[in-house]
Amino acid sequence: QADVVPQAPEDPLFGLMAAFRRDTDPKKVDLGIGAYRDDNAKPWVLPVVKMADDRLRNDPNLNHEYLPIAGLADFTAASQKLILGGDSPAIKEKRVTSLQTISGTGAVHLGALFLAKFYKLNTKRTVYFSNPTWPNHFQIFSNVGLPNQTYPYFSKETRGLDFEGMINTLQNADEGSIIVLHACAHNPTGVDPTQEQWKKIAEVVRAKKHFPFFDTAYQGFASGDLARDGWAIRYFLEQDFEMCIAQSYAKNFGLYGERAGCFHFVTSPSPDAQSTVTRVASQLSILQRSEISNPPAYGARIASLVLNDPKLFAQWEEDLRTMSGRIIEMRKALRGKLEELGTPGTWNHITDQIGMFSFTGLSETQVMKLREDSHVYMTKNGRISMAGLNTHNIDYFAKAVDKAVRE
Ligand code: PMP
């Protein structure tokens, strides 16, 4: 039977990681990874995570029982406040239901599964992604049977947002399409709409009765300011949209492998809002039960301790500033060095873009040249993880780029 199963292609990102590991050159640079690295290119356990971990281990009442189907209640409640804002009317009016998920991927998946089963606003049920987007969006939504299309996002000319293209496509999409939006620090481009542009996007989404689905995997990681990074979602909330939110704690807590995340469904204000949310919650609970029964405890316990303790929370904000600050420094340094070298082209986009990634504008040929000649590893689309750069390799990298661009 199984001999009919075709070979699937290797995941490009994981293939890149394997190629990097095989390279024995001591100068090699890994700019493919989507995880924060410190100035010595080492994984960084956030000091606040160490503190929370110590507390957890010393808790005599800690056990390994199952969590409820919807996860740790203290964690999901704190997650709502974090993303929607502590004084959000949606929380006060009980218009939100939240489930702890297997990190951001699990949250996107739970939302996609829910929409596949219950989304009835438009019979085609097309999901729109930015072009480009996190490649897993395509797989997750296709796996639950929802068709997808893309809206223009990145302009090759300006290496910024193709705002007109995006708005035109959203305007011409069938009414009631599902629109996936990156809340901040867009992956892979590092390009975010301005607040004025978000307002216009909300206007079109409203006019066309589209359904917004926010993916937030980098809150606090983009600007170092949690409220600023949550601005787009909070603005859509103020506009009373019904929406899905997929929230990841992988990057902002450095809890990658612990798989801590949260899915939120928010409904619009109406006399029936609470009853709607209760019914939605009951269905989400069944979907969650059939997929994972209940979520993993450790990462959520760590995040929950931090989110619910003002002192730990303040330490977390400091850790976020450490990470986002180092990345911003690397952006400035890289742009400065390329401009100093007189590398052909413009490099302001390196500092204009934000978050973990930068879309350099390097072509696939240049990317491959960098890999072969200089042992620098990045995805073929020219995306680099800024966290892979540090004070020890940035000169080397800038010179390698300069060489590849001139050839
Ligand atoms: N969405 C986006 C846009 C991402 O970049 C990521 C992380 N690469 C995720 C979701 C989810 O990641 P995780 O499952 O590790 O939380």
Residues whose N, C-alpha, C, O or C-beta is under 5 A from the ligand:
A	BS01	PMP	G34 I102 S103 G104 T105 G106 W134 N187 D215 A217 S248 A250 Y256
